[in-house]
Amino acid sequence: MKKIITFFSIIVLLQTANAQDLDHLMTRRYISCPDIEYNCSFLIPDYYQRGLNDSLNYVLEYWENRCGISDLLYQTKTLVNIKNRTFNEKDINDDLFTKLVAYRKRKVNNIFYSGMYSRYYPSDYTNGLYNSFLESLSNDILNQTNLTLEEKFITDLYSNKTKLSDLATDKYAGNRFKNQYEQFVDSIKHLPEFTFTIYSGFFITNQSVNTIGNNGIIGFGFGGIFNKNSIDMLLDFKFGGPKKEYDVLYKNSVITTNEYTGMYVGLEYGRTLLSYNNSEYYLSGGLGGERITAIARDDENDIDPKFLWSPNYSVGMGYRYRYNYKNYLSFQFRYQHLDFDNPSGTKLEGNTFTLRVLWIISSNGMKSLLPKL
């Protein structure tokens, strides 16, 4: 047994030695884009400080030819062009604005540059001092007195002295950047929002359905808002007891009950008719069902529950105020005609009205991010 173990140990050692002997053949090397970016992040500041503009431009060209245009490279080229007075009006395009948006997103979220290779490499493989160089370059540019409004905005943005939201001011009226920003904001407003709603209010009855009386409401729902449209799946419960006793058919006998718990479940669609600043006025229609618990379950006394159902078709109108980019406050008035299925019992039919106060929590990352950009 010892001889066998010794034999296999010698074989393994020989194979390991042979593998190590191949190290001298590993002479070919592939220069990856992370390596190129890392080295360029040292060369560019050095050439800039020494005033070697031709060498600096050659490095930028090499970087782009080997790896394509990354956000970091685009920022560097733009600032260098402004510094050298080679930036012109044709450079103010959608691609530039997209890069400015991407830059502000990273700053707001504290994300370092990672080029196109973050899936395979550490999140920041660029020389850590490179951001300081770009800031220094921006400050050098801002010391120049012949900057155009667009050049100053770009440089201020890259040096974190302004934000994209400043383009909404009158200072940039008629400017192409302002037009691009307005289009960008408009596109954000059209993005769908997922919503969670909690609400309370009053349920007001009329005609024979007034037997169950006026009741309080508490409810919640899930849905979404997209452009001028909204859709919600809602569930609410009514409390307060009936106005007076009523008859129901229970196990082939008509009995009198003073029990009442109401429940509504429905799908509601809304359409904004008028909006101004943060306010919206809308119409709404809904389809659902209304349920009355006429007899409650009592397991101890072997009593099964008794439910009365009615279809619920509703129309309404409302006012919605956007409190901030995550929350809405809404007031709503709705009309329903209910007719509960209660054979041999008290007729429960008539017009009803619902008054609601709704707090709507929306989820749209870009809308909440927009003021910070």
Salt bridges, closest charged atoms under 4 A:
ASP46 OD2 - ARG50 NH2 2.88
GLU64 OE1 - LYS77 NZ 2.64
ASP71 OD2 - ARG106 NH1 2.89
ASP91 OD1 - LYS90 NZ 3.57
ASP95 OD1 - LYS99 NZ 3.24
GLU151 OE1 - ARG85 NH1 3.15
ASP156 OD2 - LYS152 NZ 2.72
ASP186 OD1 - HIS190 ND1 3.79
GLU193 OE2 - ARG322 NH2 2.98
GLU193 OE2 - LYS367 NZ 2.61
ASP236 OD1 - LYS238 NZ 3.14
GLU268 OE1 - ARG334 NH1 3.47
GLU268 OE1 - ARG356 NH1 2.95
GLU280 OE1 - ARG320 NH2 2.89
GLU290 OE2 - LYS238 NZ 2.52
ASP299 OD1 - ARG297 NH1 3.70
GLU349 OE2 - HIS337 NE2 3.31
GLU349 OE1 - LYS347 NZ 2.75
